[in-house]
Amino acid sequence: MRREIWFWLFVFLVGLVWIGSVHAATLSYQFDPNTIVSSEFGEEIINGYAANLTIVALTNNSQPFTLGNIPGADTIQVTIQFLNPLGQAVDVTGDGVEDTFTATENASNPGTYEASLNLSARPGEYTMRIHAVATNSSTGEILEEGTLDVQVYIADPYWVTVWTDQGEKVQIGSLSFEIDAMNERGAVVLLGESLVTLSPDSTTGEIFRQVDLDGDGSLDTWMFIKSSESGPIEVKFYSRNNIIDEPEDKIDVKGDTVTREAWLKNGRSYRQIVLWDNGPLSFLKAEDYYIIPYKGGQYWKEGWGSGYSGKVAIIKRTTYLGLFSKEEKVFDGNIFGRSVGDDVLKVFGRWAKNLARIPGGWEVVQGIAKMLYPDNYELRFRQAAIPAELEFRGKFTLPSIFGESVDWKALISGIDTTETTEEAEQ
């Protein structure tokens, strides 16, 4: 019995020595920036666009990870896999089989390996696992290996998000849908005429489904449904097809309240919306509102499936007797997925329609707001380049007692007048 115990102890110790003899390689990577989308949130691979990946591998003594530098090795493999949250390799090419990509060593740069990743994966966050291993094919012994895990996001080039309430009917392309019910166990959704129940995915917890948006019968668009902290339900659509249509203003009047959807940003165009007080006592006291989208791509960018940014300022201008005016900044910040305003005007960031620009990043090419306001207001749409192209009541603007005065030139033109003033003073 003692001999048997000593035997197995000896086998265990030999195993530890063998395991300890496997040297650890060091790996680093870099995507070709012209083949992916990058943002402050991280790196994203876009389905249908080959992402070129370069891997640099070094041995445990900092030599290039190549056969000539690893005694006894006659085989080297450098592979890339994509893992789900459970650590399982998954299919990212759409053939139903888990994928392993093999990187090829650059003949001119030993230890440098290259791979081109052309994906067709469900949009979302993945762990990209890079694994390098040097073996002796005769004995099967692993002589040196290394692993590097990197978080990446995979997406389709077109991405549309709409925020909606439960029981509200929404139209996108040829598809109408309505969230009938939603909780932690899933969602009940009316898709066209069909009522379907969607359960959270067992690995990611996401609620999703493939749908048809152009009526051709092909389920080629991903639909994700998520409850948000601010209240509205966030519904995202990803597609390889262009699902960003031309915006149309929509209007609905119930009683003395007007509900209107209107675009603030469309491509490179920015549109200001003025709510002009036409109330019966507006000659005594008029309360006009100015909804001003900030100009510049830095204010309209997204990434990593979220990170919504659509910066808008809402200015309330109160004018007495048509002469004296005071101004108040009601809101200044991101409007997407939230309702802002006051007791007269409510503005809700309704639609964010995004395009992946390669190279570059995500751009919100369309930002659409939903507004609720009294029917005694007239909407005036402007695409002003300077403040003089907007209408203002009053001949005298009273100084602001609380907070900073409104810098209309900076808001309308997109020019930071603070920096201009500081440069002039220098």
C-alpha positions as CSV (number, residue, x, y, z in Angstrom):
1,M,0.0,0.0,0.0
2,R,2.9,2.4,0.9
3,R,4.7,1.6,-2.3
4,E,1.5,2.5,-4.3
5,I,1.2,5.8,-2.5
6,W,4.8,6.6,-3.1
7,F,4.4,5.7,-6.8
8,W,1.5,8.0,-7.4
9,L,3.2,10.8,-5.4
10,F,6.2,10.4,-7.7
11,V,3.9,10.6,-10.8
12,F,2.3,13.7,-9.4
13,L,5.7,15.4,-8.8
14,V,6.9,14.5,-12.3
15,G,3.7,16.0,-13.7
16,L,4.3,19.3,-11.8
17,V,7.9,19.5,-13.1
18,W,6.6,18.8,-16.7
19,I,3.9,21.5,-16.4
20,G,6.4,23.9,-14.9
21,S,8.7,23.4,-17.9
22,V,6.2,24.9,-20.3
23,H,7.5,28.4,-20.9
24,A,5.1,31.3,-21.1
25,A,5.1,33.4,-24.3
26,T,4.1,37.1,-24.3
27,L,1.6,38.3,-26.8
28,S,0.5,41.7,-28.1
29,Y,-1.8,42.7,-30.9
30,Q,-2.9,45.6,-33.1
31,F,-5.7,46.0,-35.5
32,D,-5.1,47.9,-38.7
33,P,-7.1,51.1,-37.8
34,N,-8.3,51.4,-41.4
35,T,-10.2,48.1,-41.1
36,I,-12.2,48.6,-37.9
37,V,-14.2,51.1,-35.9
38,S,-12.5,52.7,-32.9
39,S,-14.0,54.8,-30.2
40,E,-13.4,55.8,-26.6
41,F,-15.4,52.6,-25.7
42,G,-13.0,50.2,-27.5
43,E,-12.4,48.4,-30.8
44,E,-15.3,47.1,-33.0
45,I,-15.2,44.7,-35.8
46,I,-17.9,45.4,-38.5
47,N,-19.5,42.3,-40.1
48,G,-18.7,42.0,-43.8
49,Y,-15.5,44.1,-43.5
50,A,-12.3,42.2,-43.1
51,A,-10.5,43.3,-39.9
52,N,-6.7,42.9,-40.3
53,L,-5.0,41.8,-37.1
54,T,-1.3,41.7,-36.4
55,I,0.0,39.7,-33.4
56,V,3.6,40.0,-32.1
57,A,4.7,37.0,-30.0
58,L,7.8,36.8,-27.9
59,T,9.3,33.8,-26.1
60,N,9.9,33.7,-22.4
61,N,13.4,35.2,-23.0
62,S,12.0,38.0,-25.2
63,Q,13.0,36.5,-28.5
64,P,10.7,36.4,-31.5
65,F,8.3,33.4,-31.1
66,T,9.5,31.4,-34.1
67,L,10.8,27.9,-34.5
68,G,14.5,28.9,-34.6
69,N,14.2,30.4,-31.1
70,I,12.4,27.4,-29.4
71,P,14.6,24.3,-29.0
72,G,12.8,21.1,-29.7
73,A,9.7,22.7,-31.3
74,D,8.8,21.8,-34.9
75,T,5.3,23.2,-34.9
76,I,3.9,26.7,-34.1
77,Q,0.2,27.6,-34.2
78,V,-1.2,31.1,-33.5
79,T,-5.0,31.1,-33.4
80,I,-7.9,33.4,-32.7
81,Q,-11.3,32.5,-31.3
82,F,-14.2,34.5,-30.1
83,L,-15.8,33.5,-26.7
84,N,-19.1,34.1,-25.1
85,P,-19.5,35.1,-21.4
86,L,-19.2,31.4,-20.4
87,G,-15.8,31.2,-22.0
88,Q,-17.0,29.0,-24.9
89,A,-15.8,29.4,-28.5
90,V,-18.7,30.4,-30.7
91,D,-19.6,30.8,-34.4
92,V,-18.8,34.2,-35.8
93,T,-19.0,33.5,-39.5
94,G,-22.7,32.4,-39.7
95,D,-22.1,28.7,-40.6
96,G,-23.3,27.3,-37.2
97,V,-19.8,26.0,-36.3
98,E,-17.5,27.5,-33.7
99,D,-14.7,29.3,-35.5
100,T,-10.9,29.2,-35.1
101,F,-8.9,31.5,-37.2
102,T,-5.2,30.8,-37.9
103,A,-2.7,33.6,-38.1
104,T,0.2,33.3,-40.6
105,E,3.8,34.2,-39.7
106,N,5.2,37.2,-41.6
107,A,8.2,35.8,-43.6
108,S,10.0,39.1,-43.2
109,N,9.3,39.6,-39.5
110,P,9.8,36.4,-37.4
111,G,7.5,36.3,-34.5
112,T,4.9,38.5,-36.2
113,Y,1.7,36.8,-37.2
114,E,-1.2,38.2,-39.3
115,A,-4.8,37.3,-39.8
116,S,-7.8,38.7,-41.7
117,L,-11.0,38.4,-39.8
118,N,-14.1,38.5,-42.0
119,L,-17.1,38.0,-39.7
120,S,-20.8,37.5,-39.8
121,A,-21.7,37.3,-36.1
122,R,-24.6,38.3,-33.9
123,P,-23.8,41.9,-32.7
124,G,-22.5,42.1,-29.2
125,E,-19.5,42.0,-26.9
126,Y,-17.1,39.1,-27.2
127,T,-13.8,38.0,-25.8
128,M,-11.2,37.6,-28.6
129,R,-8.8,35.0,-27.4
130,I,-5.3,34.9,-29.1
131,H,-3.4,31.7,-28.4
132,A,0.2,30.9,-29.5
133,V,1.6,27.4,-28.9
134,A,4.9,25.7,-29.8
135,T,5.0,21.9,-29.8
136,N,7.1,18.9,-30.6
137,S,4.8,17.0,-33.0
138,S,6.6,13.7,-32.3
139,T,6.1,13.7,-28.5
140,G,3.1,16.0,-28.4
141,E,5.0,18.1,-25.8
142,I,4.0,21.7,-25.4
143,L,7.3,23.6,-25.1
144,E,6.0,27.2,-24.9
145,E,2.6,28.9,-25.1
146,G,0.8,32.1,-24.4
147,T,-2.7,33.4,-24.3
148,L,-4.1,37.0,-24.6
149,D,-7.8,37.8,-24.0
150,V,-9.2,41.1,-25.5
151,Q,-12.7,42.5,-25.2
152,V,-14.1,43.5,-28.6
153,Y,-17.5,44.4,-30.0
154,I,-18.9,43.0,-33.2
155,A,-21.6,44.9,-35.1
156,D,-23.3,45.4,-38.4
157,P,-22.6,48.7,-40.3
158,Y,-26.1,50.1,-39.8
159,W,-27.5,50.6,-36.3
160,V,-30.8,52.2,-35.4
161,T,-32.0,52.7,-31.8
162,V,-35.5,53.8,-30.9
163,W,-36.8,54.4,-27.3
164,T,-40.4,53.5,-26.8
165,D,-43.0,52.9,-24.1
166,Q,-44.8,49.7,-23.4
167,G,-48.0,49.5,-25.5
168,E,-46.7,52.1,-28.1
169,K,-46.8,51.1,-31.8
170,V,-43.6,51.9,-33.7
171,Q,-42.8,51.6,-37.4
172,I,-39.4,51.0,-38.9
173,G,-39.1,50.1,-42.5
174,S,-41.9,47.6,-43.3
175,L,-42.0,46.3,-39.8
176,S,-44.4,47.6,-37.1
177,F,-43.9,46.4,-33.6
178,E,-45.3,47.0,-30.1
179,I,-43.8,45.9,-26.7
180,D,-46.9,44.4,-25.1
181,A,-45.1,43.4,-21.8
182,M,-41.5,43.2,-20.5
183,N,-39.9,42.0,-17.3
184,E,-36.8,40.1,-16.2
185,R,-38.2,36.9,-17.7
186,G,-38.5,38.3,-21.2
187,A,-40.7,40.3,-23.5
188,V,-44.0,39.8,-25.3
189,V,-43.8,41.6,-28.6
190,L,-46.4,42.2,-31.4
191,L,-44.4,41.9,-34.6
192,G,-46.7,42.9,-37.4
193,E,-49.7,40.7,-36.8
194,S,-47.8,38.0,-34.8
195,L,-47.6,38.0,-31.0
196,V,-44.3,36.4,-29.9
197,T,-42.6,35.7,-26.6
198,L,-38.9,36.3,-26.3
199,S,-36.8,34.9,-23.5
200,P,-33.3,36.2,-22.4
201,D,-30.4,34.4,-24.0
202,S,-28.9,31.7,-21.7
203,T,-25.3,33.0,-22.1
204,T,-25.6,36.8,-22.4
205,G,-29.1,37.5,-20.9
206,E,-30.0,39.6,-23.9
207,I,-33.4,39.6,-25.5
208,F,-33.1,39.5,-29.3
209,R,-34.6,38.2,-32.5
210,Q,-33.9,38.4,-36.2
211,V,-36.5,40.3,-38.2
212,D,-37.3,41.5,-41.7
213,L,-37.4,45.3,-42.2
214,D,-37.7,45.5,-46.0
215,G,-40.5,43.0,-46.7
216,D,-38.4,40.6,-48.7
217,G,-39.0,37.7,-46.3
218,S,-35.4,37.5,-45.3
219,L,-34.7,37.8,-41.5
220,D,-31.5,39.7,-42.0
221,T,-31.7,42.3,-39.2
222,W,-31.0,41.8,-35.5
223,M,-33.5,43.3,-33.1
224,F,-32.5,43.7,-29.4
225,I,-34.8,44.8,-26.6
226,K,-33.6,46.2,-23.3
227,S,-35.3,48.0,-20.4
228,S,-33.5,51.2,-19.5
229,E,-32.9,52.9,-16.2
230,S,-34.6,56.1,-17.3
231,G,-37.9,54.3,-18.0
232,P,-38.3,53.9,-21.8
233,I,-37.6,50.6,-23.5
234,E,-34.5,50.6,-25.7
235,V,-34.9,48.8,-29.0
236,K,-31.8,48.4,-31.3
237,F,-31.7,47.2,-34.8
238,Y,-28.4,46.1,-36.5
239,S,-28.2,45.3,-40.2
240,R,-25.9,45.0,-43.2
241,N,-28.6,46.7,-45.3
242,N,-29.1,50.4,-45.1
243,I,-32.0,50.7,-42.7
244,I,-31.6,54.5,-42.3
245,D,-34.4,56.0,-44.3
246,E,-35.1,59.7,-44.9
247,P,-36.7,61.3,-41.9
248,E,-40.3,62.4,-41.9
249,D,-41.8,64.8,-39.4
250,K,-44.8,63.2,-37.7
251,I,-47.5,65.1,-35.8
252,D,-50.4,64.2,-33.6
253,V,-52.9,66.5,-31.9
254,K,-55.0,65.5,-28.9
255,G,-57.0,68.2,-27.2
256,D,-54.8,71.2,-26.8
257,T,-51.5,69.1,-26.8
258,V,-49.4,68.6,-29.9
259,T,-47.0,65.6,-30.2
260,R,-44.4,66.0,-32.9
261,E,-41.4,64.0,-34.1
262,A,-38.8,66.1,-35.9
263,W,-35.2,65.7,-36.9
264,L,-32.4,67.8,-35.3
265,K,-29.5,66.2,-37.2
266,N,-29.7,64.7,-40.7
267,G,-26.4,63.8,-42.2
268,R,-24.2,66.9,-42.1
269,S,-27.3,69.2,-41.6
270,Y,-28.4,70.6,-38.2
271,R,-31.8,72.0,-37.7
272,Q,-32.9,74.4,-34.9
273,I,-36.5,74.4,-33.8
274,V,-38.2,77.5,-32.5
275,L,-41.4,77.3,-30.5
276,W,-43.0,80.7,-31.0
277,D,-45.6,81.7,-28.4
278,N,-48.9,82.7,-30.2
279,G,-51.0,82.7,-27.0
280,P,-53.6,85.5,-26.6
281,L,-51.5,87.3,-24.0
282,S,-48.1,86.9,-25.8
283,F,-48.0,90.6,-26.5
284,L,-47.7,91.1,-22.8
285,K,-45.6,88.1,-21.9
286,A,-44.3,85.6,-24.5
287,E,-42.4,82.4,-23.6
288,D,-40.5,81.2,-26.7
289,Y,-38.3,78.1,-26.8
290,Y,-35.2,77.3,-28.9
291,I,-34.1,73.7,-29.4
292,I,-30.5,73.9,-30.6
293,P,-28.5,70.8,-31.6
294,Y,-24.8,71.2,-31.1
295,K,-22.8,71.1,-34.3
296,G,-19.9,68.7,-34.8
297,G,-19.4,65.0,-34.9
298,Q,-17.9,65.0,-31.4
299,Y,-21.4,65.7,-30.0
300,W,-23.1,63.0,-32.1
301,K,-21.2,59.7,-31.6
302,E,-21.8,56.3,-30.3
303,G,-20.0,53.0,-29.7
304,W,-20.0,49.6,-28.2
305,G,-23.8,49.2,-28.6
306,S,-24.4,52.2,-26.3
307,G,-22.6,55.4,-25.2
308,Y,-25.3,57.5,-26.8
309,S,-24.4,61.1,-27.4
310,G,-26.7,63.7,-29.0
311,K,-26.0,67.0,-27.4
312,V,-28.8,69.6,-27.4
313,A,-29.5,72.9,-25.7
314,I,-33.0,74.1,-24.9
315,I,-33.3,77.9,-24.3
316,K,-36.4,79.6,-22.9
317,R,-36.6,83.3,-23.8
318,T,-39.3,85.3,-22.0
319,T,-40.2,88.7,-23.4
320,Y,-42.3,91.4,-21.7
321,L,-44.2,93.9,-23.8
322,G,-42.2,93.0,-26.8
323,L,-39.2,94.9,-25.4
324,F,-37.4,93.3,-22.6
325,S,-36.2,89.7,-22.7
326,K,-34.6,87.3,-20.3
327,E,-33.1,84.0,-21.1
328,E,-32.8,80.7,-19.3
329,K,-31.1,77.5,-20.3
330,V,-33.7,74.8,-19.6
331,F,-31.4,71.9,-20.6
332,D,-28.0,71.3,-22.0
333,G,-26.8,67.7,-22.6
334,N,-27.6,64.3,-24.2
335,I,-31.3,63.9,-25.1
336,F,-31.3,60.3,-26.3
337,G,-33.5,58.0,-24.2
338,R,-34.6,60.7,-21.8
339,S,-37.3,63.3,-21.4
340,V,-36.2,66.9,-20.6
341,G,-37.8,70.3,-20.6
342,D,-40.2,72.1,-18.3
343,D,-44.0,72.3,-17.6
344,V,-44.6,73.8,-21.1
345,L,-42.3,71.9,-23.4
346,K,-41.1,68.3,-23.2
347,V,-38.4,67.0,-25.5
348,F,-37.6,63.3,-25.7
349,G,-34.6,61.9,-27.7
350,R,-36.5,59.3,-29.7
351,W,-34.4,58.0,-32.6
352,A,-30.6,57.6,-33.0
353,K,-29.7,56.3,-36.4
354,N,-26.0,55.4,-36.7
355,L,-23.5,54.5,-39.5
356,A,-20.1,52.8,-39.0
357,R,-17.5,54.8,-40.8
358,I,-14.4,52.7,-41.7
359,P,-11.9,54.0,-40.9
360,G,-13.2,56.1,-38.2
361,G,-16.0,55.6,-35.7
362,W,-19.7,55.5,-35.3
363,E,-21.6,58.6,-36.4
364,V,-25.2,59.5,-35.4
365,V,-26.3,60.4,-39.0
366,Q,-29.9,61.1,-37.8
367,G,-31.0,62.4,-34.4
368,I,-34.8,62.7,-34.0
369,A,-36.7,64.2,-31.1
370,K,-40.2,63.9,-30.0
371,M,-41.8,67.1,-28.6
372,L,-44.9,67.7,-26.5
373,Y,-46.2,71.3,-26.3
374,P,-49.4,73.4,-26.2
375,D,-51.3,74.0,-29.4
376,N,-50.9,77.8,-29.1
377,Y,-47.2,77.4,-30.2
378,E,-46.0,77.7,-33.7
379,L,-43.0,75.6,-34.8
380,R,-40.4,77.4,-36.9
381,F,-37.6,75.3,-38.4
382,R,-34.3,76.9,-39.2
383,Q,-30.9,75.8,-40.4
384,A,-29.2,78.9,-39.2
385,A,-25.5,79.4,-39.5
386,I,-25.5,82.6,-37.3
387,P,-27.9,83.9,-34.6
388,A,-29.1,86.7,-37.0
389,E,-30.9,84.0,-39.0
390,L,-33.2,83.2,-36.0
391,E,-36.2,85.2,-34.9
392,F,-36.0,86.9,-31.5
393,R,-38.5,89.1,-29.7
394,G,-37.5,92.0,-27.6
395,K,-35.0,94.8,-28.2
396,F,-33.2,94.5,-24.9
397,T,-31.9,91.3,-23.3
398,L,-31.7,91.5,-19.5
399,P,-28.4,90.2,-17.9
400,S,-28.6,86.8,-16.3
401,I,-28.8,86.9,-12.5
402,F,-28.3,83.2,-12.0
403,G,-25.8,81.3,-14.2
404,E,-24.0,82.2,-17.4
405,S,-25.6,84.2,-20.2
406,V,-26.5,82.3,-23.4
407,D,-23.7,82.4,-26.0
408,W,-25.9,82.3,-29.1
409,K,-22.9,82.6,-31.5
410,A,-21.3,79.4,-30.0
411,L,-24.6,77.5,-30.1
412,I,-25.6,78.4,-33.6
413,S,-22.3,78.5,-35.4
414,G,-20.6,75.8,-33.5
415,I,-17.6,78.1,-32.8
416,D,-16.2,78.1,-29.3
417,T,-16.2,81.9,-28.7
418,T,-14.4,81.4,-25.4
419,E,-11.3,80.1,-27.1
420,T,-11.5,82.9,-29.7
421,T,-11.7,85.5,-27.0
422,E,-8.7,84.0,-25.1
423,E,-6.6,84.0,-28.2
424,A,-7.5,87.6,-29.0
425,E,-6.4,88.6,-25.4
426,Q,-3.1,86.9,-25.9
